[in-house]
Amino acid sequence: MDRLAAIRVFLAIADAGSLSAAGERLGMPLSTVSRHLKALEDAVNTRLLTRTTRRLALTEPGRTYLETCRRVLGDLDMVERHLAGEKAEPHGQLALTAPILFGCLHVRPVVSAYLDAYPHVKARMLLVNRVVNLVEEGMDLGIRIGHLPDSAMRATTLGTVRLICCASPAYLKTAGVPPEPRALLDHSCITFTSFSEPDRWGFPGRATPEKSRENQEKRRAQNIPVQPRLIVNTAETAIDAAKAELGIVRVLSYQAQAALKDGSLRRVLEEYEPEPIPVSIVHREDRLPQAKVQSFSELAVPLLRKALKAL
């Protein structure tokens, strides 16, 4: 068996979703495709693909093997181009993930610019408000908002965002501007479940040169049991509700950027905001970074840093 040829057939099947579609893509008879797959599964002594009622699906070992094969073939292609004296031209599919709203507002325009610059690359974006395991879900890159745990990922810091409170000017005119977090007990609040418990907002303490007991009490870390008027699970809905004068909302600064800029929302409790939250771009610590990953990072990092600096 030609192991390398069988691996390339396996990748084509996984990408195309069926043996026949892979055969069409490779210009190979269905029987040959099937023979390569069987030989590869026999060689690794495990089933890589399973048939469902509609299409083929990767088994759990198949997903792991697929990502290893992609990395190995990418490294091999890069080395061969290097030995031939050619500059590695980005090609193939770039898969990346980001939080939903940040992806829509800031990552998608960067991806469009990248595809314009590199016509031989296709892109797949997975926009979800959860931490995606890049290896398990077949991603090349990820945008992460938050402090990063130690891992085998290589990270580049892009900037920071803040967790902020804001409300419509009309609401604040009627209900008043809260001077400190405990005043939220007397306000209507709109809670966004992605950040914390829907009925508690935490605020850090602040150092102060004043020694009065009252002032020190105000500056301690506080966990405020707010009374939510509305609980939602998307930032867009929370912000729209705040603009409609339903109360004070707490979201990430980039999520409210447009509303703050046009004046439909106003920031409050700024001096009590938590420390800035880092935003990073991460990718797997491959021995030889693929051309598509390296070229995307080179284009995206300065653009995303500029966007975050403007927040």
Buried (B, 14 or more C-beta within 10 A) or exposed (E): EEEEBBBBBBBBBBBBEBBEBBBBBBEBEEEBBBBBBEBBBEEBEEEBBEEEEEEBEBBEBBBBBBBEBBBBBBBEBBEEBEEEEEEBEBBBEBBBBBBBBBBBBBBBEBBEEBBEEBEEBEBEBBBEBEBBEBBEBBBBBBBBBEEEEEEEBBBEEBBBBBBBBBBBEEBBEEBEBBEBBEBBEEBBBBBBEBBBEBEEBBBEEEEEEEEEEEEEEBBEEBEBEBEBBBEBEBBEBBBBBBBBBBBBBBBBBBBBBEBBEEEBBBBBBEEBBEEEBBBBBBBBEBEBBBBBBBBBBEBBBEBBBEBBEEB
